[in-house]
Amino acid sequence: MLERLSNFKEAVIDVKTSEKYITTEIIFMGNKIRHNTKSFKEFSNIISEDKNVVALILEKELFNRSTLDGIPI
């Protein structure tokens, strides 16, 4: 995904000025993560070294209930 985004950013330029249209950087968020598993510990160790990961959102019953009831948190 990162390589495809990089290629896309290089391809989308203003023909007249040669300026890039896309100047953003990609960021990641871990979502609906169960914190009490072995895979979470492994995942946490891996992403702790990645500067593009900005947040982890743990799986919580509050989110499930909010979705089922149609009420935003």
MOPAC internal coordinates of N, CA, C and O (Angstrom, degrees):
PM7 1SCF
backbone

  N    0.0000 0     0.00 0     0.00 0    0    0    0
  C    1.4415 1     0.00 0     0.00 0    1    0    0
  C    1.5250 1   110.51 1     0.00 0    2    1    0
  O    1.2310 1   120.75 1   137.52 1    3    2    1
  N    1.3257 1   116.17 1   -42.48 1    3    2    1
  C    1.4595 1   119.17 1  -179.83 1    5    3    2
  C    1.5260 1   111.31 1   -63.85 1    6    5    3
  O    1.2310 1   120.44 1   140.48 1    7    6    5
  N    1.3206 1   116.77 1   -39.52 1    7    6    5
  C    1.4604 1   120.42 1   179.05 1    9    7    6
  C    1.5208 1   111.19 1   -66.13 1   10    9    7
  O    1.2310 1   120.45 1   138.60 1   11   10    9
  N    1.3238 1   116.75 1   -41.40 1   11   10    9
  C    1.4714 1   120.64 1   178.89 1   13   11   10
  C    1.5214 1   110.82 1   -64.16 1   14   13   11
  O    1.2310 1   120.30 1   138.96 1   15   14   13
  N    1.3340 1   117.03 1   -41.04 1   15   14   13
  C    1.4644 1   120.22 1   177.83 1   17   15   14
  C    1.5246 1   110.54 1   -64.20 1   18   17   15
  O    1.2310 1   120.54 1   137.71 1   19   18   17
  N    1.3036 1   116.57 1   -42.29 1   19   18   17
  C    1.4632 1   120.89 1   178.91 1   21   19   18
  C    1.5262 1   110.94 1   -61.08 1   22   21   19
  O    1.2310 1   120.47 1   134.64 1   23   22   21
  N    1.3118 1   116.71 1   -45.36 1   23   22   21
  C    1.4698 1   120.80 1   177.94 1   25   23   22
  C    1.5173 1   111.39 1   -62.47 1   26   25   23
  O    1.2310 1   120.50 1   139.14 1   27   26   25
  N    1.3176 1   116.65 1   -40.86 1   27   26   25
  C    1.4642 1   121.17 1   179.10 1   29   27   26
  C    1.5248 1   111.07 1   -64.23 1   30   29   27
  O    1.2310 1   120.43 1   136.50 1   31   30   29
  N    1.3315 1   116.78 1   -43.50 1   31   30   29
  C    1.4592 1   121.14 1   179.25 1   33   31   30
  C    1.5271 1   111.20 1   -60.82 1   34   33   31
  O    1.2310 1   120.45 1   141.35 1   35   34   33
  N    1.3171 1   116.75 1   -38.65 1   35   34   33
  C    1.4673 1   120.98 1   179.30 1   37   35   34
  C    1.5319 1   111.54 1   -70.64 1   38   37   35
  O    1.2310 1   120.37 1   148.95 1   39   38   37
  N    1.3258 1   116.90 1   -31.05 1   39   38   37
  C    1.4648 1   120.84 1  -175.75 1   41   39   38
  C    1.5223 1   113.21 1   -81.17 1   42   41   39
  O    1.2310 1   119.82 1   152.92 1   43   42   41
  N    1.3214 1   117.94 1   -27.08 1   43   42   41
  C    1.4564 1   120.95 1  -174.98 1   45   43   42
  C    1.5381 1   108.98 1   -95.54 1   46   45   43
  O    1.2310 1   121.45 1   -83.79 1   47   46   45
  N    1.3301 1   114.84 1    96.21 1   47   46   45
  C    1.4601 1   119.87 1  -179.15 1   49   47   46
  C    1.5246 1   109.72 1  -133.21 1   50   49   47
  O    1.2310 1   121.13 1   -20.30 1   51   50   49
  N    1.3084 1   115.43 1   159.70 1   51   50   49
  C    1.4584 1   121.62 1   173.83 1   53   51   50
  C    1.5255 1   107.12 1   -78.53 1   54   53   51
  O    1.2310 1   120.35 1   -59.55 1   55   54   53
  N    1.3178 1   116.93 1   120.45 1   55   54   53
  C    1.4534 1   121.80 1  -174.79 1   57   55   54
  C    1.5346 1   111.50 1   -63.07 1   58   57   55
  O    1.2310 1   120.21 1   143.10 1   59   58   57
  N    1.3231 1   117.20 1   -36.90 1   59   58   57
  C    1.4644 1   120.80 1  -176.52 1   61   59   58
  C    1.5217 1   112.44 1   -73.07 1   62   61   59
  O    1.2310 1   120.41 1   138.11 1   63   62   61
  N    1.3296 1   116.83 1   -41.89 1   63   62   61
  C    1.4694 1   120.07 1  -173.68 1   65   63   62
  C    1.5253 1   113.86 1  -106.52 1   66   65   63
  O    1.2310 1   120.20 1   170.40 1   67   66   65
  N    1.2959 1   117.23 1    -9.60 1   67   66   65
  C    1.4746 1   123.76 1  -175.91 1   69   67   66
  C    1.5298 1   112.85 1    62.55 1   70   69   67
  O    1.2310 1   120.24 1  -160.55 1   71   70   69
  N    1.3315 1   117.15 1    19.45 1   71   70   69
  C    1.4654 1   121.33 1   176.72 1   73   71   70
  C    1.5247 1   109.54 1   -82.20 1   74   73   71
  O    1.2310 1   121.45 1   -35.28 1   75   74   73
  N    1.3144 1   114.84 1   144.72 1   75   74   73
  C    1.4618 1   120.16 1   177.83 1   77   75   74
  C    1.5293 1   109.12 1   -78.77 1   78   77   75
  O    1.2310 1   120.77 1   -43.17 1   79   78   77
  N    1.3173 1   116.13 1   136.83 1   79   78   77
  C    1.4638 1   121.07 1   176.05 1   81   79   78
  C    1.5262 1   111.45 1   -77.99 1   82   81   79
  O    1.2310 1   120.14 1   148.14 1   83   82   81
  N    1.3097 1   117.33 1   -31.86 1   83   82   81
  C    1.4612 1   121.71 1  -174.93 1   85   83   82
  C    1.5244 1   108.83 1  -107.02 1   86   85   83
  O    1.2310 1   121.06 1   -60.89 1   87   86   85
  N    1.3228 1   115.58 1   119.11 1   87   86   85
  C    1.4648 1   120.29 1  -179.00 1   89   87   86
  C    1.5241 1   112.32 1  -122.26 1   90   89   87
  O    1.2310 1   120.47 1  -174.78 1   91   90   89
  N    1.2975 1   116.71 1     5.22 1   91   90   89
  C    1.4594 1   120.95 1  -175.51 1   93   91   90
  C    1.5234 1   112.07 1   -80.80 1   94   93   91
  O    1.2310 1   120.95 1   -18.90 1   95   94   93
  N    1.3011 1   115.80 1   161.10 1   95   94   93
  C    1.4605 1   122.45 1   173.96 1   97   95   94
  C    1.5175 1   108.42 1  -111.29 1   98   97   95
  O    1.2310 1   120.48 1   -30.36 1   99   98   97
  N    1.3052 1   116.69 1   149.64 1   99   98   97
  C    1.4591 1   121.24 1  -179.88 1  101   99   98
  C    1.5322 1   109.78 1   -84.10 1  102  101   99
  O    1.2310 1   121.06 1   -39.51 1  103  102  101
  N    1.3144 1   115.57 1   140.49 1  103  102  101
  C    1.4650 1   121.37 1   175.95 1  105  103  102
  C    1.5296 1   108.24 1  -128.43 1  106  105  103
  O    1.2310 1   121.34 1   -20.87 1  107  106  105
  N    1.3200 1   115.05 1   159.13 1  107  106  105
  C    1.4617 1   120.50 1  -177.68 1  109  107  106
  C    1.5262 1   110.56 1  -126.31 1  110  109  107
  O    1.2310 1   121.59 1   -30.78 1  111  110  109
  N    1.3390 1   114.56 1   149.22 1  111  110  109
  C    1.4594 1   122.15 1   172.13 1  113  111  110
  C    1.5184 1   107.44 1  -131.79 1  114  113  111
  O    1.2310 1   121.02 1   -47.63 1  115  114  113
  N    1.3192 1   115.65 1   132.37 1  115  114  113
  C    1.4585 1   120.01 1   172.58 1  117  115  114
  C    1.5212 1   107.72 1   -82.27 1  118  117  115
  O    1.2310 1   120.10 1   -48.94 1  119  118  117
  N    1.3173 1   117.42 1   131.06 1  119  118  117
  C    1.4553 1   120.69 1  -173.28 1  121  119  118
  C    1.5302 1   110.42 1  -127.40 1  122  121  119
  O    1.2310 1   121.03 1   -38.93 1  123  122  121
  N    1.3327 1   115.63 1   141.07 1  123  122  121
  C    1.4689 1   123.46 1   177.49 1  125  123  122
  C    1.5249 1   111.38 1    58.02 1  126  125  123
  O    1.2310 1   120.92 1  -131.46 1  127  126  125
  N    1.3124 1   115.85 1    48.54 1  127  126  125
  C    1.4584 1   122.06 1  -177.65 1  129  127  126
  C    1.5168 1   109.81 1   -92.95 1  130  129  127
  O    1.2310 1   120.73 1   -51.56 1  131  130  129
  N    1.3079 1   116.22 1   128.44 1  131  130  129
  C    1.4687 1   120.94 1   175.62 1  133  131  130
  C    1.5243 1   107.88 1   -83.16 1  134  133  131
  O    1.2310 1   120.63 1   -61.75 1  135  134  133
  N    1.3005 1   116.40 1   118.25 1  135  134  133
  C    1.4576 1   121.96 1  -171.18 1  137  135  134
  C    1.5265 1   114.36 1   -79.66 1  138  137  135
  O    1.2310 1   119.60 1   167.46 1  139  138  137
  N    1.2954 1   118.37 1   -12.54 1  139  138  137
  C    1.4661 1   120.92 1  -173.79 1  141  139  138
  C    1.5287 1   113.00 1  -105.18 1  142  141  139
  O    1.2310 1   120.42 1  -144.82 1  143  142  141
  N    1.3172 1   116.81 1    35.18 1  143  142  141
  C    1.4592 1   120.40 1  -179.00 1  145  143  142
  C    1.5248 1   111.09 1  -124.98 1  146  145  143
  O    1.2310 1   121.52 1   -19.20 1  147  146  145
  N    1.3123 1   114.70 1   160.80 1  147  146  145
  C    1.4577 1   120.10 1   177.33 1  149  147  146
  C    1.5266 1   110.68 1   -66.20 1  150  149  147
  O    1.2310 1   120.61 1   140.95 1  151  150  149
  N    1.3276 1   116.45 1   -39.05 1  151  150  149
  C    1.4648 1   119.56 1  -179.22 1  153  151  150
  C    1.5307 1   111.29 1   -64.59 1  154  153  151
  O    1.2310 1   119.96 1   148.89 1  155  154  153
  N    1.3442 1   117.69 1   -31.11 1  155  154  153
  C    1.4697 1   119.60 1   176.11 1  157  155  154
  C    1.5182 1   110.74 1   -63.75 1  158  157  155
  O    1.2310 1   120.58 1   137.73 1  159  158  157
  N    1.3124 1   116.49 1   -42.27 1  159  158  157
  C    1.4676 1   119.70 1   180.00 1  161  159  158
  C    1.5235 1   110.87 1   -63.26 1  162  161  159
  O    1.2310 1   120.37 1   137.68 1  163  162  161
  N    1.3126 1   116.89 1   -42.32 1  163  162  161
  C    1.4626 1   120.69 1   177.81 1  165  163  162
  C    1.5249 1   110.63 1   -64.75 1  166  165  163
  O    1.2310 1   120.89 1   133.14 1  167  166  165
  N    1.3276 1   115.91 1   -46.86 1  167  166  165
  C    1.4696 1   121.86 1   179.23 1  169  167  166
  C    1.5205 1   110.41 1   -60.37 1  170  169  167
  O    1.2310 1   120.30 1   135.86 1  171  170  169
  N    1.3134 1   117.03 1   -44.14 1  171  170  169
  C    1.4590 1   122.22 1   180.00 1  173  171  170
  C    1.5278 1   111.53 1   -60.48 1  174  173  171
  O    1.2310 1   120.29 1   138.23 1  175  174  173
  N    1.3209 1   117.05 1   -41.77 1  175  174  173
  C    1.4629 1   120.88 1   177.85 1  177  175  174
  C    1.5234 1   111.77 1   -63.74 1  178  177  175
  O    1.2310 1   120.82 1   139.12 1  179  178  177
  N    1.3212 1   116.05 1   -40.88 1  179  178  177
  C    1.4675 1   120.22 1  -178.91 1  181  179  178
  C    1.5310 1   111.11 1   -67.62 1  182  181  179
  O    1.2310 1   120.28 1   132.80 1  183  182  181
  N    1.3332 1   117.08 1   -47.20 1  183  182  181
  C    1.4617 1   118.67 1  -174.97 1  185  183  182
  C    1.5163 1   113.49 1   -77.96 1  186  185  183
  O    1.2310 1   120.00 1   163.66 1  187  186  185
  N    1.3234 1   117.61 1   -16.34 1  187  186  185
  C    1.4651 1   119.12 1   178.34 1  189  187  186
  C    1.5287 1   111.27 1   -63.87 1  190  189  187
  O    1.2310 1   120.42 1   158.19 1  191  190  189
  N    1.3197 1   116.81 1   -21.81 1  191  190  189
  C    1.4523 1   122.23 1   179.02 1  193  191  190
  C    1.5234 1   112.86 1   -91.32 1  194  193  191
  O    1.2310 1   119.85 1   173.63 1  195  194  193
  N    1.3227 1   117.89 1    -6.37 1  195  194  193
  C    1.4623 1   122.03 1  -175.80 1  197  195  194
  C    1.5235 1   110.01 1   -97.89 1  198  197  195
  O    1.2310 1   120.55 1   -62.38 1  199  198  197
  N    1.3172 1   116.56 1   117.62 1  199  198  197
  C    1.4702 1   120.40 1  -177.72 1  201  199  198
  C    1.5230 1   112.73 1   -73.72 1  202  201  199
  O    1.2310 1   119.75 1   167.48 1  203  202  201
  N    1.3292 1   118.08 1   -12.52 1  203  202  201
  C    1.4627 1   121.23 1   179.95 1  205  203  202
  C    1.5226 1   113.45 1   -85.65 1  206  205  203
  O    1.2310 1   119.90 1   170.83 1  207  206  205
  N    1.3210 1   117.79 1    -9.17 1  207  206  205
  C    1.4626 1   121.39 1   177.51 1  209  207  206
  C    1.5239 1   107.97 1   -87.42 1  210  209  207
  O    1.2310 1   120.62 1   -60.94 1  211  210  209
  N    1.3381 1   116.42 1   119.06 1  211  210  209
  C    1.4576 1   120.23 1  -174.99 1  213  211  210
  C    1.5235 1   113.91 1  -104.98 1  214  213  211
  O    1.2310 1   119.98 1   162.04 1  215  214  213
  N    1.3398 1   117.64 1   -17.96 1  215  214  213
  C    1.4629 1   118.56 1  -177.30 1  217  215  214
  C    1.5199 1   111.62 1  -162.15 1  218  217  215
  O    1.2310 1   121.65 1   -24.89 1  219  218  217
  N    1.3146 1   114.44 1   155.11 1  219  218  217
  C    1.4539 1   122.55 1   170.67 1  221  219  218
  C    1.5202 1   107.31 1  -122.75 1  222  221  219
  O    1.2310 1   120.90 1   -51.85 1  223  222  221
  N    1.3004 1   115.89 1   128.15 1  223  222  221
  C    1.4628 1   120.68 1   177.74 1  225  223  222
  C    1.5163 1   106.94 1  -111.66 1  226  225  223
  O    1.2310 1   121.02 1   -69.69 1  227  226  225
  N    1.3041 1   115.65 1   110.31 1  227  226  225
  C    1.4613 1   120.46 1  -177.65 1  229  227  226
  C    1.5195 1   110.63 1   -74.52 1  230  229  227
  O    1.2310 1   121.75 1   -29.70 1  231  230  229
  N    1.3301 1   114.26 1   150.30 1  231  230  229
  C    1.4552 1   119.41 1   176.72 1  233  231  230
  C    1.5262 1   108.24 1   -71.03 1  234  233  231
  O    1.2310 1   120.52 1   -55.71 1  235  234  233
  N    1.3005 1   116.61 1   124.29 1  235  234  233
  C    1.4629 1   122.16 1  -178.59 1  237  235  234
  C    1.5249 1   109.41 1  -132.77 1  238  237  235
  O    1.2310 1   120.94 1   -31.45 1  239  238  237
  N    1.2881 1   115.80 1   148.55 1  239  238  237
  C    1.4626 1   120.39 1   177.73 1  241  239  238
  C    1.5246 1   110.65 1   -64.36 1  242  241  239
  O    1.2310 1   120.36 1   151.66 1  243  242  241
  N    1.3223 1   116.92 1   -28.34 1  243  242  241
  C    1.4624 1   120.69 1   178.34 1  245  243  242
  C    1.5267 1   110.92 1   -57.71 1  246  245  243
  O    1.2310 1   120.27 1   137.24 1  247  246  245
  N    1.3313 1   117.09 1   -42.76 1  247  246  245
  C    1.4629 1   120.44 1   178.84 1  249  247  246
  C    1.5258 1   110.80 1   -66.43 1  250  249  247
  O    1.2310 1   120.40 1   137.93 1  251  250  249
  N    1.3216 1   116.85 1   -42.07 1  251  250  249
  C    1.4637 1   120.17 1   179.25 1  253  251  250
  C    1.5247 1   111.24 1   -62.33 1  254  253  251
  O    1.2310 1   120.55 1   134.42 1  255  254  253
  N    1.3172 1   116.55 1   -45.58 1  255  254  253
  C    1.4667 1   120.87 1  -178.71 1  257  255  254
  C    1.5274 1   110.49 1   -65.53 1  258  257  255
  O    1.2310 1   120.36 1   138.60 1  259  258  257
  N    1.3052 1   116.93 1   -41.40 1  259  258  257
  C    1.4566 1   121.89 1   179.47 1  261  259  258
  C    1.5244 1   110.77 1   -60.34 1  262  261  259
  O    1.2310 1   120.94 1   137.40 1  263  262  261
  N    1.3316 1   115.82 1   -42.60 1  263  262  261
  C    1.4626 1   120.59 1   179.61 1  265  263  262
  C    1.5205 1   110.94 1   -66.21 1  266  265  263
  O    1.2310 1   120.62 1   134.61 1  267  266  265
  N    1.3085 1   116.41 1   -45.39 1  267  266  265
  C    1.4672 1   120.02 1  -179.85 1  269  267  266
  C    1.5194 1   112.76 1   -63.75 1  270  269  267
  O    1.2310 1   120.92 1   141.52 1  271  270  269
  N    1.3301 1   115.85 1   -38.48 1  271  270  269
  C    1.4676 1   119.95 1  -179.20 1  273  271  270
  C    1.5149 1   113.19 1   -83.80 1  274  273  271
  O    1.2310 1   120.34 1   167.79 1  275  274  273
  N    1.3519 1   116.96 1   -12.21 1  275  274  273
  C    1.4618 1   120.63 1  -179.06 1  277  275  274
  C    1.5137 1   112.87 1    71.60 1  278  277  275
  O    1.2310 1   120.46 1  -152.17 1  279  278  277
  N    1.3201 1   116.74 1    27.83 1  279  278  277
  C    1.4650 1   122.16 1  -178.75 1  281  279  278
  C    1.5328 1   108.54 1  -114.01 1  282  281  279
  O    1.2310 1   119.89 1   -58.36 1  283  282  281
  N    1.3335 1   117.82 1   121.64 1  283  282  281
  C    1.4676 1   118.79 1   178.61 1  285  283  282
  C    1.5220 1   111.61 1   -68.24 1  286  285  283
  O    1.2310 1   121.10 1   -28.47 1  287  286  285
  N    1.3065 1   115.50 1   151.53 1  287  286  285
  C    1.4687 1   120.51 1   179.63 1  289  287  286
  C    1.5107 1   109.41 1   -82.33 1  290  289  287
  O    1.2310 1   120.10 1   180.00 1  291  290  289

